[in-house]
Amino acid sequence: MKHPILIALLALASALASPVTSAKATAQGHPWQGLWQGQVGQQRIVLALHEDARQNLGGRYFDERYGRDISLWGPEITASAQATTVELLECPPDYGSVHEPCPHPSARWSVPRPQRQAQGPRAIVLEGTRQPSAPEGRRPPPPELIRLTRLGDYQSNAEAFGDRYEQRRLLGIRGETVPGGQWGPVRWTWLRDVRSRLTTPQFTQGATPAVLAHINRGYQQQWRERISHALTAVDYEDDVRVVFANTRWLTTHHSVGYYFAGAAHPSSHFSSQTLDLQTGQPVDWKRVFRLTDPRPVNLDLNRADLLAAQVLKAMTAQVAAQPISGQLPDGTDAADERCFAMVLERYQCQSGRCASPELLRGNTPANWWIWPTAQGLAVSPDPYPEVARGCRGEHVVLPWQRVRATLIKPQALP
């Protein structure tokens, strides 16, 4: 029986199976531009060549066994359109610039103008050589032969599922099931991609089969997107974990740190997702708890019936109880009290009131992560700038007895 992830990808494979054989499409643009697939030495690769940000011929390719991007840098696009051969410099996967090629290329490509096959399916082929660079003090390895078939035009798309190059990469996902865990009535295994090693939970108990299937499809889609990001990033660290489950709710956390070529600095992200085990849908906490006052008045932190007031009051108490110490959170030493002080400043909190417009007229503050725990309701506001990205995920836990006062409708809580 095929794994569900493979079934979804088979439909994608059928749409991508046939190479484009029309020379007209090639002639309309730069002869080397397009999406290509074939062999470089013993590697089977997928290659995308296009006009880069410098108006040069550039691109990237991946070995189908590993999926990691390797960048290529070529000549000025207009001048090289009439050339008989173009030279491309290859940079390693950890090269971080998008503005200029690496000073020490890992290989050099020499590729004559693409030609239509004289016989057979009349596909357009790209042939040439790849010369790996020699380790210092050694002879260069022998050149590798390049033979690629044109699959069609190529336009870069920021969305992985809309980019034909990324679609090819996603076809290479090979999931393996590894042991998982249990939290209360909920059990799961892990689905792990053999190339990126990223995992996602696949739930086997805790809800009806239909709800479990719906939940697992959602996690699989997120997993494919994460794999695409991991294989294109210069550096990528990713963690998904189950942090709470009972007969009603299931919560997972996703923490990721990443650096993409051309970015000014590394970044990170934290998110929390709680699903209703009766429906498989995300819990909309603003329909469960009353967060802010519907009137255009400053938020009174003594309002026990407003969740935002309870959260910010708890942060105020913690900041007052502990002297702010340590460096500005930048990924290290993210002391709670320093993070919470930044939250209070963002929402203009002083003397027991918060004046930020984000907390007026019943507004739901943006980027507030909320999830259940055994001890109470955890809330993690995330108004942090990049320099304080180490604060993301810092939270307070409000006891369930105290949270009951903020319920919009009476209901059972853990």
N, C-alpha and C positions, 0 to 999 in steps of 0.2 A: 504493500500500500504506500503510495507516494505521500510524503509529508505535505501538509497544507501549503507551506511556503513554496514548495516546488510546483504545486498545481497552479498557484497564482502566477508564477513566472513562466510556465509553459505557454500561456496565452500570449504573453509578451514576446516570447521567443518566436512564435509563428509569424508575428507581424514584422519581425526584424530579420527573418531568415534569408530573404532574397536580395542579393546585391543589385544596385542600380547599374544598368548597362548602357545608359544613354550618354553619348559623348557630348551632346548639346548642353547638358547641365554643367559639365566640366568646363566647357568653352565659355560659358557665361561669366565665370569668375576666374580667379587665379588657378592655373592648371593643377597645382598641388593641393589646393584647398579641398576639404571634404572629410568624410568619415571612412576609415580604411581598416581592414582586418587581414591578418595573415601571419607570415613567419619572419622573424629576425633571428638568424642563426637557428638555435633549437627552441627559441621562445615563440609561443603563439601570442600575438598581441592585438590590441585595438588601439588605433591611432586617430586623433583628431587634429587636423591642420586648419588654421584659420588666420584671419588678420588680428593681430594682438593690439594692445592699447597704444603701442608705439608706431602703429601702422606698418608693422613688419610681419612677415610670415612667421608664425609661431604655433605652438601646440603642446600636446602632451600625449603620452601613451601609457598603457599599463600591460604588464605581463598577466595573462589570464590566470596563472597559478596563484599570484599574490595580490593583484588588484591595486597596488600602490601607484600613484601618479609619478611620472618622470617627465620633466619639462624639456621642450625643444625650442631653440631660438634660431631664427633664420634671417634672411636679408629683407631689405625694404620691399614692400609688397608690390608697388607699381613697377619698379625697375626690374624686379626678378620675374615678372610675368612672362617676359619674352626670352628668358634664359633657357638654355638647353639642359642645365644641371643646377641644382641648388645645394648649398652646404648648410647643414643644421648642426648646432652645438647642443649636446645633451648634458643636462645638469642632474645631480642626484636627487632622490626624493626629499631630503632634508634641506634643500636649498630654498631660502625664504623670500627672495626678492621677485617682484613682478616687473621691475623697471629695467633691469639689465641682466645679461647672462652671467653665469658664474665665472670667476676668473680662471678656474681650473676644470674644464669640462671633463666629464667621465667618459665621453665618446664623441666622435664626429661622424655625421651621416653625409653621404654623397649620393644624391638621388636624381637621376636624369628625369626628363619630362615624362609624365605618365603616357602609356600607350595602350591602345585597344588590342586585345588578343586577336591574332590572325585566325585562330581556329577555336572551336569549342563554343562556349556560351557568349563569346564576344564581350567579356567583361573588360573594364578598364583596370590596368594593373600598374603598380608602382614598384620598380625594381632598382636596387642600388646596393650600397655596402655601408655597414656600420663598423667603424674602426675604434675599438675600445682604447682608452688611454693606457699608457704603460706605467706601471708602478715605478717610482723613482729608482733609477739605476738599473732598470731591467729593459729587456726588449719588449716592444709592444706585442700583444697577442695578435694572432691572425685576424684579418677582417671577417665579419659575418655578413652573409648574404641577406638582403632584404627582398621579400616578395609579398606585396600586399594587394588586395583587391578592393576597389572602391565600392562602398556600400551606399553612398549618396552624398547629398549636400550636408553641411553641418553648420548650425548656428548654436552658440553657447546659450544655455538656459539656466537661470539661477535655481530653478526647481529640479531636483534630481529626477523626478518621474517624468519631466517634460524634456529632458536633455537626452538625445539619442546615444551619446557617448556614455552617460551615466546609466542609461537603460542596459547597455551592453555589460557594464560592470556589475549591475545588480543581477544579471543572469548567472553570474559566477558564484552567487551565494550558495554555500553548501553548509546546511545546518546539521549539527550533531546534538543529540539529546544527552545531557549529563544530569546526575542526581541533583535534586532541588531541596525542598524543605517543607515544613508545616508550621502554620500559625493558627492555633485553635482549629476550627473546622475546615480551614483552607489548606490545600496541598498544591504543590507545583513542582515541575521539573524546570531545568534551564535549557534553552535552545541556544547553542553557541555556533557562531560563524567560524569556520576553520581558518579563514584568512585573517580577519581582523581580531579574532578572539572575543568579540563583543557578544554579550549574552542578553537574553530577554526571558522573563518568566512565562511559562505556559501552564495554566492552572488546570488541575485535574479533578479537584473536589472543592466543594464549598458553595456551589450554585447548581442550577439545572444545566443539563448538557447544552441547551440552546444559549443560555446566558454565558456559560464558559466559552463556547465557540466564538461568540461575539467579542468577549473580552480578549481572547487570545488573538483574534484577527487584528484588533487594534494595537496590541503590543507588537505583533509581527510587522505591521506597517511602520511603526516608530523605529523598530529595530533596523529595517532596511534603510531608512533615512539616516540613522546613526552610523551604519556601516559606510554609507556613501561619504559622510562627513569624515569619518576616521581615515578612510583610504585616500582622501584628497588633502588632509591637513598635514602640515609640517610636524606638528606634535599634537597628540590627542589622548586624553585620559578620561575614561567613561565608567560610571558605576550606577547600576540600577539595583535596588534592593526592596524587599517587602518589609515594611516597618509596622504594619498593624493589620489585623483581620479579626472579624467576629462573624456572626451570622448575618449581619446587616451591611457592613462596610469592608472594603479592601483598599489599603493604601500602599502605594509605592513611591519611592523617592528616586529622582534622577539627578546626579551631580556630574558635571562635565567640565574639564579644563581643556583649552584648545589654543592653537596658534596656526593661522593660515598665512600662506605666502602673501606678502604685501601689507599685512596688518601692522599697525603701529606698535602693538604689544600683544602679549597673550591675553586671553580672557577666560571667563568661567561663567557657569550658569547653574542654578539650582531650581528644581521644580518638584512639586508634590501633586499627586493625583489620587483622589479617593473615588472609588466606584461603588455604586449601589448594587449589591449582589442580587437584588430582586430583578433589576432591569439591565444591568451591565453598563448603565450610563454614568457619566461623571456626576458627582454630587455638586449641586449649585448651592454653596453655603449661604449666599445672600437670601435664599428662599427658606433657609432654616433658622438663621440668626439675624437679629436686627443689628446692623452695624453702626449706623449713624442716625442723627436726628433729621427728620424730613424738613424741619424749619431752617431758615437762613440764619442760624445762630452759631456762635463758636461752640465747639465741642467741650462740654463740661465733663471732666474726668471723674467726677463723683457720680455720674449717671450709671448705676449698676445695671440698667436695662439695655445698655448699648455696648456691643462687643468691642468696638474700636476704643471706647472710653476705658473699658477694663484692660485692654491690651496696653494702651499708652500709659495708664496709671501704673501698671505693673512695671513697665520699663522705667518710668520716672522714679519709682521706689528703688529699683535696683541700681540706677545711676547714683541716687542720693546715698545709698548704703555703701558704695564702693568707690574709692577714688579712681578717676580715669587714669590709666597707666598704659605703657607700651606704645609702640609705634602705630601710625595710621594703618589700619588693616589693608594690606596689599597682597594677601595670599598667605601671610604668616601672622601668628599671634593675634587672631581676631578675638580680642577680649569682648565679652558680651556688653559690658558697660560702655565701652567706646562705640560699639556699633549702635547700641540703643540711644546714646546721646546724639548720634547723627540722625536717627529716625525722629527724635523729638525736635531737633532743629528743622528738619525738612517740613514737619507739620506745624511749625510755629507754636510749639507748646511752651507755656510758662504760666506760673501762678495757678496751676490747676485747670487751664483751658488751652485749647488748640485752635488757632485761627485760620489754618490752611483751608482754602476753598475746596480742596479735595475731600474734606470731611463735612461739608455743609450740604443742606438740601437733600439729605438722604443719599448722597453720592456713595458709591462703593469704591474705596481706595484701590488704585491700580496696583497690581503685583503684590497682593497679600496672599501668601500661601497658608492654607488652613488644613489641619488634619487631626483626626482623633488619636489619642493615646490611651493607655490603661489608666493613667493618672488624671487626665483631663484633655481639654482642647488646646492643641498647639497652634500658635499663630506666628508667622514669620513675615513681617513687612519687608519689602525689598525696594526701597527708593535709592539704593546706593549707586554712586558713580563708579566708573571703572577702577579708580584708584582705591576704592574700598570694596572691591569684589570679594575679598576674603570674608566679608560679613554675610554674604548671601547664605541663607539657611539658618542663621542665628534666630532663635525664637524664644518666646515665653510659653509656659503651659499654665492655663487657667483651670482650676479644679472644676469638675463637672457640676458640683453643687452650686458654684458661683455662676457658671455659664447658663444654668437653667433660666435665670432671670432675663436672658436676652433672646429666648426662643420666640419666634413669631407665632407658632402654634404649639400647644402642649404636646409633647411626645417623649417617648422613653429615650434615655441617654445611657451610655455604658456606666 
